[in-house]
Amino acid sequence: MKTKMYKIRVERERCKACGYCIHFCPRKVFEFSPEFNHKGYHPAVPVREENCTGCGICYTVCPDVAITIYELKEKDVSLA
């Protein structure tokens, strides 16, 4: 069985820490960073990237267009 893998990129300097991606992500991929960006916000970061299904909700709700999802090569997963 093959499973799709995704890479999430958050442009930290664009993020204003609105929290929409954190709130609306059905797989709870994001959290706020403990570090500040140059604007003084705690940007969202993907902390559970392996949970991402590529649904696109995060980048759709992001008002700052700070999130991009890249589909990686499929990974073989054994059921054993």
C-alpha positions in Angstrom: 0.0 0.0 0.0 1.3 3.5 -0.8 0.6 6.6 1.2 1.1 10.2 0.0 3.4 12.4 2.0 3.3 16.2 2.1 5.8 19.0 2.9 4.3 22.1 4.5 6.0 25.5 4.1 4.9 28.4 6.3 6.5 31.8 5.4 7.2 32.8 9.0 7.6 36.5 8.2 4.1 36.7 6.5 2.3 34.9 9.3 0.4 37.2 11.7 -0.5 34.4 14.0 -4.3 34.5 13.4 -4.5 30.8 14.2 -6.9 29.9 11.4 -4.7 27.1 10.2 -4.4 25.7 13.8 -8.1 25.9 14.4 -9.4 24.5 11.1 -6.8 21.8 10.4 -8.7 18.5 10.9 -5.5 16.6 11.6 -4.0 19.2 14.2 -0.8 19.6 12.2 0.0 23.2 13.3 0.9 24.9 16.6 2.2 28.4 17.4 6.0 28.7 17.4 7.5 29.7 20.8 9.7 32.1 18.8 8.8 35.5 17.3 9.0 36.6 13.7 10.3 40.1 12.8 6.8 41.5 13.2 6.6 40.3 16.7 4.1 37.4 16.1 4.4 33.7 17.1 4.0 32.2 13.6 2.2 28.9 13.0 4.5 25.9 12.4 3.8 22.4 11.2 4.7 20.2 14.2 2.9 17.0 13.1 3.6 17.2 9.3 3.3 13.4 9.1 -0.5 13.8 9.8 -1.1 16.1 6.8 -3.5 14.6 4.2 -3.0 17.5 1.8 -6.6 18.7 2.1 -5.6 22.3 1.6 -7.8 23.8 4.3 -4.8 25.5 6.0 -3.8 27.4 2.9 -7.3 28.2 1.9 -8.2 29.9 5.2 -4.8 31.7 5.6 -5.5 35.4 5.1 -1.8 36.1 4.6 -1.2 33.5 1.9 1.7 32.2 4.0 1.2 28.4 3.6 2.2 26.2 0.8 1.8 22.4 0.6 4.0 20.2 -1.6 3.2 16.6 -2.4 6.2 14.4 -2.1 6.8 11.0 -3.6 4.5 8.2 -2.4 5.9 6.1 0.4 5.4 2.3 0.6 3.6 1.3 3.8 3.3 -2.3 4.8 0.2 -3.5 6.6 2.1 -6.0 8.6 
